């Protein structure tokens, strides 16, 4: 049986690791994950999601600070993997590592390559209002998501989707694609093909990307809310003393309406309606700075927000 090593860190990689370990296609001899990092109020070291799963599956775990370090590369060569599978590992793998396994390194990427190479493909698909996205199984090379494509699978982006729901769906779809196509890749009947032209990059998302610019059309703001939920979240500022108060928007939808961008044009039993550059945005679920996440109908009971107020 082919010996494989799995590289992964984030939760989205867990279904692929579990599917691979249980598939019988390969023997996963080790898992490589990022080092434990301090988290929470107490800043205690916390295992990565992939490490926690690997321990449950009783697979040895390696956690190098840098995947390009000579000591780690020597350790990996000792394992002599014939295949390396990567998903959401969080470090660029050096050419010296990519050359170790005879079957190469394959990566599960959460877009249909060459679209959205880079750090945040799910968020950018939603930000741009794409009707669909998907996962790609590719053979890695020295570039960033530039290697030849082994296979891909599509999924629609629905009206109620946000980054969290698309993330969870692609985690499962990536795992299914991996175990479905890997046997044919390993026996040579499925040949990787070069990516077509027309690559787009999906740069890393920052907290400032969450600021709502009310001069934009309502559909664009709705896409921003969906794309940046749950992290980093979208926000605006509402009038308050002694200074404006942050208002986080968890859920919204576009609607008909007009007025000065940022002005509250209606407060209903279900939503707060804010005028945009084109049409208006219904805020359905919000959170005041220091408060709880609430449905708009509950929020307005405890927070005096009025028609005519200006959100910044």
N, C-alpha and C positions, 0 to 999 in steps of 0.2 A: 504494500500500500504506500502511496505517495506521502512523504513526510512534509507537513506544512507548519508554518509559523504564522500566527495571526497578529497583526498590528492594529490596535484601536484604543481609544480612550473614552470618547463620549458615549452617552446612552444610546444614540442612534445606531451604534455599531453592535450592540448586544444581540439583536435578533440574528445578525449574520454570523457572529461567533457561535451562537447556540446551534443554528441550522447546520453550519459547517461541521461542528464537533459531533453532531448526531447523525450526519448524513451517511457516514461510511465511505464517502468518496476519498477522503484523505484521513491521515492520522495527525491531529493537531498536537505537536510535541511541545509547544510553548506559546505563550501569549506575551506580546510586548506592549506596554502601556506607559503613559507618562508617569512621572513620580507622584506620590501622594502629596497633596497640597493642603495647607491649613484653610479651614472653612468654618462658617458659623460664628456666633458671638464669642465662643471660647477659642476660636482659631485652632481647633484640634485637627491633626492630620486626618484626611479622609481619603479612602481608596477611590480610584476612578471607578466608574460604572462597569467598565470592561474588566478591570482587575477583580472586582467583587464577583462578577459572573464566572470568571476563570477559576477563582478559588472554589466556588460552588461546584464547578465541573471537574475539579481536581486536576487542573492543568497548570504546570509551572508558569510563573510570571516573572518577566524581566522588566525592570524600570530604569533604563539608563537616563541620565540627565540630558545627554545628547546622543542621538542615534548615529552620529558620525564619529564618535570617539573610537579610538583604536582598540581599547579594551573591550568595548561592546561588540565591535565587528569581529574580533577574535572569538568572543563567546558565541556569536551567531554562527560563525564558520564551523565551530566545534559541533554545533547541533546539526549541521549539514542538511538544512531544509531543501527540498526539491521545489517547493512553491512557497511564496509569501503572499498572503491576502491582507489587504489594507482597507480600513474604513475609519475615517474621522480620527486619525492618530494624532495629528496636531504638530507634526514636524516634517520638514522636507527630507526625504530619504536621499542620501548621497549616492553617486554612481557606483562607488565601491560596494555598497549594500545591494543595489539593484542587480549587480552582476553575480551575486552569490548563488541563488537558486537556479537550477537548469531550466525550469519552466517559467522563470521570471517572477515578477511581482505584479499582481493584479489588484486593481483598486475599484471600489464601489463608490461612485460619485453621484450626488443627488441633483443631477440635471441631465438633459439630453445634450451631451457634448457634440460640437464645440461651444454651445451656448452656456454661459455662466461658469467659465473656469474660475476657480478661486475660492475664497473663504465663505461666502454667504449666498450660495445659489438659490436656496429656498426663499430667502427674504427678497432677493431681486426679482425672482419670477412673480411674486405677489406684488411688489412695488410697481412693476411694469404692467400689471394687469393681464398677465399671460393667461390664456384659457386652459393651458395644460403644462405639466412638467413631467419629470420622470427620473429614472436612475440609469446610469451607464456603467457597465462592467468593461474596464479598459486595462490594457497592459501598460504598465508604467514605464516612462523614460525619464530623462534628466530634467525635462521641462515641467511646468506646473499644469497638470491635467492635460497634457498635450499628446499622450501616447495613443496608439491605435485602439480602436473600439472592438471589443469582443462581442458585445450584445447590449441592447437597451430595452427598457420597458416604459411605457407612457402611463400617465394617470391624469384625469381632468382636475382642474382647480374649480371647486364649487363655490357658490355664492357665500355659503357660511364658513368656508375654510379660512384659517389663519395659519401663521407659521407653525404653530404647535400641531394642528391637525394634519397638515401636509407633512411635517417632520415624522410623525408617528406612522403615517401611511407609507412613506418612502422607506422607513426603516424595515418594514415588513416586505415591501416590494423588492428592496435590495437583497434581502436574505433569500427570497424565492428565486430571483434571477441568478444569484450566485450558484445555488445548488442545482438549478435546472441546466445551466450552460457550462458549468465547470467540467463535467465529464467529457464533453465533446472538445473543449479546449485542451484538456490534458491528453486526449488520444490523437489530437492533431486534425480532427475533422472540422473544427471550427477555427478559422484563421482570423486573427485580428486584422482590421482594415484601417488605413489612415483616416484621420478625421477630415471632414470637408473644410473648405475655407469658411471664413465668416465668424471667427471666434469673438465672443464677448466676455468681458471680465466682471466678476462679482466681488467687488472690493469688500473688505471687512466693514461691518456695521458699527457705528459709534452711538453713544447716548444722544449726541446732538442731532442725529438723524431722526430722532423721535419728535422734534419740535414741529408742531402743526403750523403751517403757513396758510392762513385763511384766505389769502389771495389766490391760492390754487383752486382748480375746479373740485367740486365735491367728490367725484369718482377717484381722483388722485389722492385725496385725503383719506378716503375710505380704504384704498389700497395700502396706504401707509399704516393705518391702524391695523389692518390684517397682517401686513408683513412683519411688523415689529411687536406683535403680541405672541408670546409673553415677554420677550426681552428685545430691546431695552424698554419697550413701551412708548406710546405716544403721549404728548402732553401739550398743554397750553397754560396760560395764566389768567385767572379771573380776578376781578376787582376785590380788594380787601384792605383793611387797615391793620397795621401801619404800612404794609407793602402787599403787592399782588400775591395771590396764593396759587401754588401749582395745582393743576387739575389734570390727573392722568385719565386717559380715555382707553378703556379696555375693549369696548365694542361699539360699533356705529354702523350706519348705512346711509347712502346718498338718498336725497329726496328732492322734490321740487321746492323752490323757494327763492327769494331774492332779498337783497338788502346790502348794507355796508358789510364787507367781509369781516368776520369775527363777531358781528353783532348777534345777540340772542334774539331770534325773531318769533319764537314760540316756546312755551313750556306746557307740555301736555301731561296726561296721566302716565304716559309711557316713555317720554323722551324729552330731551332738551334740543331744540332745533337752532342751529347756528348757520348764518349766511356765509357763503363761500364766494370765490371769484366767479364761479358759475354754479347755480343751484345752491343747495344747502346740505348740511350734514346733520343727521339725527344721532345724538349721543345717547346710547342705550344702556351703557354700563360704565361708571366712572368712579374715581377715587380722589378725594381731597387729600392734600398733603397732611400726613399724620393720621388720616382716617382709614376707614375700611373700604374695600371694594364693594360697590353697591349698584343695584339696578337704578336707573335714572329716577324711576317713580319713588323709590325709597330715599334717594339722595336729596330730592327737592323738598322732602318733608322736614329735613333737619338743616338744610342749607338754603338760605334765602337767595335764590337766583331768579332774576326777573327779566322779562322782555325789555329789550333796550340796552341791557348791559353789554359791555364790549370785552370780548376775550382777546388776549394778546398771544 
